[in-house]
Amino acid sequence: MSPRPIRLHVVSASVRPTSAARPLARWAADRARGRFEVTPIDLAEIALPFLDEPEYASTGIYTHPHTRAWSALVDSADAFLFVLPMYNGGFTAPFKNAIDFLYREWQGKPAGLLSYSDGGSGGAPAGRMLRPVLEAVGMVPAEASAAVPGMAGLVTADGFRAPEGLAGELAIVLDELAALARTPVSA
């Protein structure tokens, strides 16, 4: 009997209506299919309000249906690939808000980062800024990450046109996520 496939959630971490995260996330999800059971998640569709739970996330006591639905979705994943833009040197407030809604659901889950920006950094500073936040909620960030510079020239009406080498960079991130997801988390 073969092990069940790893459930990877590919999260588009921007809520802007014109976000380049969506075509990039679709491209990444297409490359992950076959090795993972992929669930695409668009934070704009999740539409979480600013954190409105009366209890701390660490209690797991959720009073709102949107929080319970978000909890179930996050809980169902074995690993995450976060597709994140860089705005003003960091990651988005709606993404931080989505993380802050929960606590237990993130514990021990591996996270890969695929950042992007219009500039030359490819959003890597946003990924570096995000790592301690992920660790604070108990996630295990992959060492490898991928960054896409010059994003404005890579999104067309047909979707995302990957620059040379990006598929290989993403494959390294996905390899590490698969390995991390198969490694038991020590208490």
JOCORTA-V243066 format. One line per field, one symbol per residue. phi: phi as a letter, one per 20 degrees, with the letter a starting at -180 (. if undefined). A space follows every 10 residues. Layout:
# JOCORTA-V243066
phi: ???
This chain:
# JOCORTA-V243066
phi: .effffedee deecdffdff ffffffgfff fefoeceecf cdgffflfff gcefdfgffm edddgfffff gfffffeebc dedcedclnc efffffffff fcbgfegmef cdccdbafef fmngffffff gfffffenfd ffffbccdem ggeddcfepe dffgnfgfff gfffgfffff feefeee
